[in-house]
Amino acid sequence: MKNAHSFSCLLGSCLLAVMVAGPATAQQAQHSYPSMAPLSQYLMADQAAEIKLARSAAPAAISDHATVMMLQAHGYVTVVKGTNGYVCIVDRSWMSAFDAPQFWNPKLRGPTCFNPQAARSILPITLKRATLVLSGQSKDGIKQGMQTAFAAKQLPPLEPGAMSYMMSKQGYLDDQAGHWMPHVMFYTPANMDWGADLAGSPVISNPQFLAPPASINVQMITVSKWSDGTAAPSM
C-alpha cells in the first residue's frame, strides 16, 4: 500500500492498528481522550437509529435476519430477536486495544455483525468489557476484570470459523479515518499465521485481542463494496 500511514481505530471492531492510504490523515489534528467522557456521549437516544446503524455492518441478506443489541446505561440489551444466529451491534471506543489513543473517544461507532460462531465466542468479550466500563471501572480495572473473567472461565473459548462483518458506510472508527474501508474480520488462535501485513498480502493484522488473556488474532481483509452494495474507494 503506497503512502500508507498507521493509525489507531476501533475494532472490532475493531478500536486497532491498521493501515490506511492517503497522506491527508497524517495532517489532521490529533485529539486527546485521557479518560471516559460522560456516559450520555456514548449512548444513542434513538433506538431505531442504533438498530439501523448496527444492521449497516453487513449486507441486508444477513443483517435483516440478525439479532440486534443496543447499548444502554448498564450494558447491551437485545432489542430485536433474529432468526439466523448472527448478532449485530455498534461497538464503542473501549473495544480498542487498551493502549489505543482513542480508547475513550465518545464519537467512535463501530457497526459489527458477528456470525453465529463469533456471536457465541467473541461477542461475550464485548459484552463483558462494556459491563465493566459502565460500572465505572478505570482502564486498569477493566483490564483486570477481563483477566479475572478469562481465568475463571467465565468467557467461552474461541470457536473455529468465528468472523464478523464491518462494512458500514455510516461507521466512525477513528478521528483521522472516519469510516475507513469496508472489511471482514476473522478470529483465529494467536499462533495462526495468515501472512498478515507482509508485502502484497491482502490480510491486515488487528491487535485488538492479541495480548493475553484473550490471545486471539484478528485478521482483517478489506472488500470492494459497502454493505449497501455501493463501491468503496480503493486503497
Disulfide bonds with the S-S distance in Angstrom:
Cys88-Cys113 1.78
